[in-house]
Amino acid sequence: MPYYVYILANKRNGTLYVGSTNDLIKRTWQHKQKLQEGFTARYDVDKLVYFEQFEDAANMAQREKRLKEWKRDWKIELIEKLNPEWKDLYEMIIR
């Protein structure tokens, strides 16, 4: 079973959220539908701008923890390396 660490944004260089899941499509959809009250719903953070896949839950959890500790500039640099236009990758993963 694959596991994912992902970054959501509300717009380019906007508010960022780092999360993890074992179902990236479902979890991103939940964020888009604002199904849970909290940070992402409050700040309209629902664009999937970055993700990484892992085969092991422990590695996923370790990476998520590290990314959450990163400075904002480092996260932006990471996003822009693979997604320079800050496209919403949700459309790509549901195909």
C-alpha positions in Angstrom: 0.0 0.0 0.0 1.5 3.4 -0.9 1.6 6.2 1.6 1.9 9.9 0.7 3.2 13.1 2.2 1.6 16.1 0.5 1.6 19.9 0.5 -1.6 21.9 -0.1 -1.7 25.7 -0.8 -4.5 28.2 -1.2 -2.6 30.0 -4.0 0.9 30.5 -5.3 3.2 31.5 -2.4 0.1 31.4 -0.2 -0.8 29.5 2.9 0.8 26.0 3.1 -0.3 22.8 4.8 1.7 19.6 5.1 -0.1 16.3 5.6 0.1 12.6 5.1 -2.3 9.8 4.0 -2.6 6.4 2.5 -5.2 7.6 0.0 -4.1 10.8 -1.7 -7.1 11.2 -4.0 -9.7 10.7 -1.2 -7.8 13.0 1.2 -7.3 15.8 -1.3 -11.0 15.5 -2.2 -11.9 15.8 1.5 -9.9 19.0 1.7 -11.5 20.4 -1.4 -15.0 19.6 0.0 -14.1 21.2 3.4 -15.4 18.1 5.1 -13.4 18.7 8.3 -13.3 21.9 10.2 -9.9 23.2 10.8 -6.9 24.9 9.3 -7.4 23.9 5.7 -11.1 24.7 5.6 -10.6 28.0 7.5 -7.9 29.3 5.1 -9.2 27.6 1.9 -6.1 25.5 1.5 -7.2 22.9 -1.0 -4.8 22.9 -4.0 -2.5 19.9 -4.1 0.8 21.4 -5.1 3.3 18.7 -4.1 3.4 15.1 -3.0 5.8 12.2 -2.4 5.0 8.5 -2.4 6.4 6.0 0.2 6.1 2.2 0.5 6.5 2.3 4.3 4.4 4.2 6.8 7.3 4.9 9.1 9.3 6.6 6.3 6.2 8.6 5.4 5.7 9.7 9.0 9.4 10.7 9.4 9.3 12.7 6.1 6.1 14.5 7.2 7.6 15.4 10.5 10.8 16.8 8.8 8.8 18.8 6.3 6.7 20.4 9.0 9.9 21.5 10.7 11.2 23.1 7.5 11.3 26.9 7.0 8.6 28.2 4.7 11.2 29.2 2.1 12.5 25.7 1.9 9.0 24.3 1.3 8.4 26.8 -1.5 11.7 25.9 -3.1 10.7 22.2 -2.9 7.3 22.9 -4.6 8.8 25.0 -7.3 11.4 22.4 -8.2 8.7 20.0 -9.3 5.7 22.3 -9.8 7.0 25.7 -10.8 3.6 27.0 -11.9 1.9 25.8 -8.7 -0.7 23.8 -10.7 -3.3 21.9 -8.7 -2.0 18.3 -9.1 -5.4 16.8 -8.1 -6.5 16.7 -11.7 -3.4 14.8 -12.7 -3.8 12.1 -9.9 -7.5 11.4 -10.6 -6.8 10.5 -14.3 
